[in-house]
Amino acid sequence: AVPVDEIRSYFGERVAWYFAFLSFYTRHALYPGVAGFLVWGWATYNGLSIDENPIAPFFGLGVAVWAHVCLKMWAREASALGLKWGVRHVEWDEEVRGEFYGDLITSPITGEPFLHYSSRKRLMHYFFSVAVTLPMLLAALATIFCLLNLQGYVTDPDSPIRVNFLADLAKPGAVFDQNGPLYFIPVLTYTCVVAVLNSSYSRVAQWLTGRENHRLPSEHRDALVIKRVIFEMFDAYAMLFYVTLYKLDVVALRQEVLSVYTCDEFRRVLLESALPYALMCVSRKVHGRGAVSEVDGVEEEKRREEEDVKGGGPPRGAGKEEREASSLQGWTAESLTREAGLEEEEDQFEDYLETTIQFGYVTMFAAACPLAGILSVVSNLVESRSDLFKTTRVQRRALPSRASNIPRAWIFVLNCVAFAAILTNCLIVGLSSEQLHMHFPSLFDAQSRLRSLSQECARKDYECLERAASNAAALPVAAGKGHIVMGMVFLTEHLVLLVVLIFRLYISDVPKHVRVALAREKYIRRRIQTASTAFKSSNSLWGKGVATHEQEPAGSPISRAMSSLHPSLRETEKDFPSQGHASPLPARRS
């Protein structure tokens, strides 16, 4: 297990929340992982493919429901951790961004002047962001279409996205034949191209978000996350949705999910931990970093002082203020931010994004790839240690910062993925596979596909009819039965959605023991305020000075009330001592 409390003590809550969520998600992914492994093992034992597995529909819908249960349980876990760490509602004291600008107006509530930026102006910047992002999405889509041809998915000669010279490379017997030894090259190319596209858009997204001029750091961070998530999830899932909704081939979908998932996991571990650590070791060896003698240190200091004087810096005997002012010359805001270690947001974004995309692989395509769950458990066990190694050994320690949960934008994205999983699994069961045919064979026309496959085999001279059948798309719906199939698909989707909504409304985000602790906190606050008022009144009558909480007698009402506080609240009292007998906790904003 990852030592979350130790991480929180050294790196702060913002870093600890990621490891806490990753550990929680890994533990709960064991349920769909073990169930998916049993579904796959049963089908393999009986000689059934994923296209013919009668249990796969129930497993896919079960995983879609599990996604909502997992996120609801995380909300309860976050409430308990927030109470334990004493970080509930810390965002209420968030300060305004230094880059924020606007018009100075008077607040109608407080009567004090404050900076205001018109929502209409920000709306125009939103439209500008959409106008810049759409062409880049179209360019990414065109690149994905080329790779689809290279992987042999565009077999229709009349398809509008077919590129003949690329599609010819994926024909049987060609260089990138799906049954050949080099079939993984297009998949690896797709993974690398997606990484390059995402890296290019990240800089554009930062520029666009800066133009939107958000007031609070959390608002700025959320807007940046939404932009990048839309772009990067589009790149990650576009090919899979093409195979699901257009090609209607669940066997190819399963192979594509496993291929992309495996390549992406190896790329993450290699580029995030192994390669940076190797480069750091080589750099230290080349530059001779390490322990130096005292004489070498003095000589190095003299050499730097001589270079400073030659470069226009202050002399050796200059005062401390002059040397500090000189040391900041030539530094930009960007370089100072990087030197201060304030770029941990980028690394945290990548970590959360990888976990979110993996969550989508496990939930949205569960009916096509039951093994994704168990693969995610194994991958996360490696990923947690890899991220911990990267945080402690490769990267500079980030400035500790407080947070009450993982960022709100990621919670929103994860919930969107969970709702999308209900629809995608229903579409896979009803349209992209023969899983529904296993339960309702009268709704599909198997004879028409058999006739078309026989003609295709005769024309293209395939080895046997079975191989043609394995490469074919889903069974066509029987004549006059299309409305029944679509009705079953969307009726199932609505029923599952109703079950999920009832569960979400019935189960509270705050566990009972946390609610009791919060109610106890409210009660103790009221007791302290009442006792403090009475004690001040008595002291004012007798002319005595007002004591602090630490000077209270052991049996006084205030000391008894303080001893009843939750441990995290007593720590807050020590960190933020109040004057007189005011509330020992930071005042909450209305």
N, C-alpha and C positions, 0 to 999 in steps of 0.2 A: 504494500500500500504506500501511496505517496504521503510523506509527512506534511500534511496541509497546515497544521498549527505552527510547525517550525518555519515553513515558508512564509506564513503570515507574519510571524515575529520578525523575520529578517527583511523580507521584500515588501511587506505591506499587504493590505487587503486586496488591492486591485489585482496583483499577481496571484494571490492565494485563491481568489474566486475562480480563476480559470482552472487551476489544478483540482479544486474541489468539484467543479462541474464535470471535468473529465473523469475523475474517479467515480463520481456518482453515475454518470452515463455508462461507463464501462461495467459497473456492477449490474445495472439494470438491463444492459444489452445481453447479459447471459440468458435471460428468458427467451427472447426470440432467437438467440444464437443456438441454444440447445434444441429448441423446438424445430428450427429450420434444419439442423443437422439430422434430426430424427426423420423429418419429412423427406429429405434427400436420401437418407439411407434406406428408408422403406421403398421409395421409388426405384432406387438402384437394385435392390434385392429382387424386386418384381419385374425388372427389365423395362421400366417405364421412363420415358423422357419427361422433362418438365412440361412439355406440351400436352401430355396425356395424364398427368398426375391429378387424380380426383381430390386429393387433400389440399393441393396448392391454393384453391380459391379461399378456403376457410383460413389457411395460414396467412395469406395476404391481408385479408380483412382483419384478422386478429392482430397482426403487426401494426396496421393502421390505427386500431384502437389503443394498442400498447403505446404508440407514440404520444398520444394525448395523456395517458396515465403517467408516463415517464415525466412529461413536462409539468404535470400537476404535482407530482411527488417532489420534483425539484423545487417548485415554489414553496412547498412546505419545508423542505430541507434548508432552503435559503433563509426562511424566516427564523428557523432554529439557530442557524449559524450566525445570522445577524444579531440575535439576542446574545449569543455566547461571546461574540467578538465586540459587542457594544457599538455596532456601526449602523443601527437602524436609523434611516432618514438622514444620513450624513450629507446627502445631496442638497438638503434644504439650505445649507450654508454655503452653497456654491457661489463663487465670485464671478464677476463679469469678465469676459475675455479682454485681454489687453489690446487685441486688434480690432475690437468692436468700435464702430463709429456711428454717429447719428446726430440728430438735432436735439439741442438742449431745451427741454420743456419742463413745466411744473407738474408734478404728480397731483392728480385730483384727489388722491387718498391721503398722502402724507403732507402735501403742500411743499415738498422739497424738489429741487431741480434734479433731473436725471436725463440720460441719453435715451432717445427714442428713434427707432428706425421703422419707417413705414412698411406695413405688410404688403402694400401694393408694389413698392420697389422690389421687395424680396420675391414677390410672385413673378415679376419680369425676369429676374435672375433664374428662377426655376424654369421658365420657358426657354431661356437661353441654354441652361444645362441640358434640357431635353433635346434641343436642336443640335447641340454638339455631340451628345451621346448617341443619338440615332444613327448617324453615318458610321460611327465606329462599330455599332452593333451590326450594321449591314455588312461592313467589311469583314467582321468576324464570322458572320453567317456565310459569306461567300467562301471564306477559307475552309469552313467546316464542310461545305458542299463539295469542295475539291477533295478533301480527305475522305468523304463518304464514297466518292467514285474510286478512290485509291484502295478502299477496303472492300470493294465489290458489292456494296449495298444498292447501288443504282444500276439495276439490271434491265430496266425498261428502256428500250432505245428511243422512245418518244418522250421520256421524262424531261421536264424543263430544266432540271439541274444536272443533267448528264454532260460530262466532259469526256469525249470519246477516247482520247489518247490516254487519259488517266484510268478510265474504266477498263480499257483493254489490258492494262497491267495487272488487273485482278481477275482475269478470266482463268478458268481451269487450265493448268499447265503453264501459266505465265509466271512472272517474277513474284508477284504478291498473291498467289493463289492461297485461299483460306485454308487449304489442306497442305500447303507447302511449308518448307522450313523457315521462310522469311515472312510469314504472315504477321508477326509481331512488329515489324518495322513500321507499317502505317499507324498502328496503335501508339507506338512510342513517339512517332512524329506528331501525332495528334496531341499527346500530352505535352510535348515541348512547345508546340505552337500555341497552345492555350496558355501556357505559362508566360510566353513572350507577350501575347496580347494583353493579358491581365497586368503585367508589369508596365506596359505602355499606358494603359488606361488609368493606372493608379496615380500617376503624376497629373493627368488631366483632371481626374476627380478631385484631387486636392486643390487645384487651381479654381475649379468651378465652385467648390464648397467655400473657399475663401471669398469669392465674389458675392456669395449669398449673405455674408455678414451676420452670422448668428450671434446672439447675445451671450449665451452661456457655453462653456466648454462641452457640456454633455449634448447640447443641441447641435453644435458643430460636429462632434464625433458621430452622433446618430445619423446626421445627413450624409456624412462621408461614407459611413458603413452601408447605408441603403444604396447609394450609387454604385459602390464597388461590388456589393453583393449581387445586385441585379445583373451587372455585366459578367461577373465571374461565374455565377450560377447558370447564366445563359450559355456560356462557353462549355460548362461542364455537362449540362444536361441536354443540349440541343440535339446531339447525335442520338442519344438514347430515346428521346421523344420522337425523332424521325423513324426509328426502327419500331417503336411502339405503335404510333398512330398512323403512319403512312405505309410502311413496309408490312406491318402486322405479322411480325415473325418473332415469337417469344423465344425460340431457340437462339436466334441471332442476338436477341436482347440479352439473354443470360450470358452468352459468350462475351458480348461487348461490356457488360457491367463488370464481369470478373477481370477482363483484360485492362480496362481503364482504371479500375480500382487498384489492381495490383501494381501497375506502372506508377500510379500516382503515389502510392504508399512508399515505394522504393525511392521515388524522386524526392519526397518530403524528407525522409531520413537522411538521404545522401546530401542534399543541398542545405539542409538546416543545421545538421549537427556534424556529420562525418567530414564533409568538405571544409567548412569553416575551421573546425578544430585542426585538421591537417595543415591548412594554410597558416594558422596561428603558430603551430609548432615549427613549420619551415621558416616563418618570419623570425621567430625567436632565435633559431639556430643560425640563420644567415646574418642577422644583425647583432648576434652575440649578446642578447638580452639575458639577464639573470643577475646573480650576485656579483658586485664589483667591489674592488678594494677601496679603502678610504682615499688613497692617493689618486687613483683613477677618478674618483668622484670629484676631488678638488680640482684636478686638471680639467675635467669636463665642465665644471662650473666656471672656471676662468675662461675657457674657450667660448662659452656662451655669452659671458659678460663682454668679451672683446667684440664678438659679433654684434651684440646689441648696440655698443658704442659706435661701431662702424656704420650700423644701419640707422643711426639717428636716435637711438634709445638713450635713456638716462645713464650717467656714469655710475660707477660702482658705489660711490658714497652717497648716492641720491636717497632721498627719504622714501618711506614706504608708500605714501600716496602717489608720488611721482612714478615709482616703479609699477604700481598697480595700474595707473592710468596709461602708462606706456605699453603695458602688456596687453591692453584691450584694443590698441590701435590695429587696424586692419581686420578686425573681427566683424563679421556680419551677424545678424540675428539668427540666421540659419546655423552658422558654425557654432555660435554660443549655445544654441539649443542642443545641437548634437554633442558638444563637449560636456554639457551639464547632464547628459543622459536622459533627455526628455523625449527621445524617439521610441520609447517602448510601446507607444500606441500602434506603430506599424507592425512590430513583432506580435503583439497581442491580436491584431486583426488577422494576421495569417494563421495563428493558432486557432482562433474561433472559426475562421472560414473553413479550415480543413475539417474541423469537427462537424460543422453544419453540413458541408457537402457529403461527408460520410453518413451523417444522419439521413440525408436524402436518399443515398444509395440503399440504405437498410430498409427504409420505410416505403418509399414511393415505388420501388421495384421488387417488393418482397414476393409477390406471386410469381415472378419470373426468375428470381435468384434467391432461394431460401438460404444459401450458404453465406450471404452477405453479413448476416448477424454474427455468426461465429468468427468470420474473418475480421469483423470490426473489433471484437473482443481481443483477439490476438494482436491486431494492429495497435489498439489503444494501450495495451500493456507495454509494447515497445515504444509507442509514441510518448507515453507519460515519462518514461525514463529518458527518452531522447530529449524531450522538452526540458526536463529537470537538469540534464547534463548541459544543454545549451544555455539555460538560464544561469547556472552556477559557474560554468567553466569557459564558455565561449563568449558570451555577451558581457558588457559592462553592467554592473548593478544599477538598476533603475531607481530613481528617487521614490521612496515609499509613499504611497498615497492611499487614502481611505475610499471605500466604496461599500454600498449596502447590498449589492448583488452584481451579477454579470451585467454588462451594458444592456440598456432597454432595447436597443435596436436588434441585438442578437436574440433576445427573447421573442420579439415580434417576428423575426425571420424564422425561427424554429417553429413557432406556432403556425405560420403560413405553410411551411413544409409539411407539418402534421396534417393540416386540413387538405392539402393537395394529395397526400398519400391515400386518402379515402377514394378520391376520384380516379387516380391513376391505377390503383389495384383493381377497381371495378372495371375499368376499360381493358386492362390486360386480361382479366378473366373472361369478359364477354366478347371482346372484339379481336384481340391480338393472339389468342391461343385457342386450343381445342378443349380447354378445361371445362367450359360450360357445356360443350358437346358431350362430355363424359356423363353428365347428369341429365341433359335434355337432348338426346340425339335427334328427335323429330324436328327440331328447330333449324337444323343445318342440312345442307345438300352435299353429302359426301360423294355421290356418284358423278356430279358435274366436275369436281376437282380431279377425280380419278380419270375421267375421259380427257381432260386437258393435259394431265401429266403424261398420259399414254401418247398423245400427239407430240408433246414436247420431247419425250424420250426418242421417239422415232425420228424427229427432225434433227435433234442435236446429238443423237447417238450416245446417250449416257450409258454408263455401265449397267445399271439396273433401275427398275422403277422405284425401289426403296430409297436409293440415294436421291432421286428426284423428289420423292415425297418428303424426305428430311429437309430439303432446301426450300420447300414450298411455304407459302404464307398460310394464314389461318383458313379454316374451312369457310366457304361462302355460306351466307344465310339462305335458307330455303325461301322459295318464292312466296310472298305474302306473309312471311314470319318476321320481317325486319322490325316492325313496330313492337312485336312481342319481346324480341331480344333487347332492343333499346329500352323498353319499359322495365324489363327485369334489371338491367344494368343500373338505371337511374333510380328505380325504386329501392334497390339494395343500397345504393349510395346515400339516399335520403334517410333510410332507416338507421344505417350506421352513424350518419351525422347526427340524427336525433339522439341516439344513445350517448354519443360523445358529449353533446350539449347538456344533456341531463346530468351526466357525470360531472362536468365542469361546474355546473350551477350548484350541485348538491355538496360537493367536496370543497371545503374551505382551503384557502391558500395558507392559512395560519394554523398550525397544530394546536391541540387543546392546551398542552403545557405552556406554549408560548402565550396563548390568550390569557391563561391564568397569571403568568408572570407580568404581562402588561397591565392586567387589571390590578394586580398587587402593586405595581409601580404607581399607577394612578392613585390608589388608596394611600400609599405611603407619602406621595407628594401632598395630598390633601391634609394628612396628619401633620406633616412637617410645617406646612404653611399655617395651619391652625395653631400649633404649639409655638411657632416662631412669633406669631402675632401676639399671643397671650404673654409670652416671655418678654417681648419688647415693651408691652404695656406695663407689666409689673416693674421692669427695670426703670422705665421712665418715671413711674410714680415714686420710686425709692431713690432715684438719682444715681443709679448704678450704670456702669458702662456696658455695652453690648459685647458679649463673648462670641467667639467663633465656634464652629461645630466641634473642632478638636478639643476645645476647652470645656465642653459640656461634661457635667458629672455623669458617672456611669449609669445612674438610675433615672436620669432626666427623660422627659417624653421624647425629646429630639434624638437623643442618643439611642433610645430603644427603637425609634422609627428607622434610624439609619442602619441599625444592625439587622433589620428585617429586609433590607434591599437585596436584590439579586446581585451576585458577585460582580457582574459586568457593570451594574449601575454604581456599585461602591467604587469601582475603579474610575468611573467617570467623575465621581465626586472628588477623587484625589487629583485627577488630571485638571479639573476645572473647579477649583475651590471658590465658593461663593462668599460674598461679604455678608457679615451678619448672619441672619437665619433665612436667607432667600432659598429658593429651590436649588438643590444640589446638582441638578441636571441642566444642560443648555436649554434655554427657552425655545420652544417650537414656534415656527412661524405660523401665523393664521392663514 
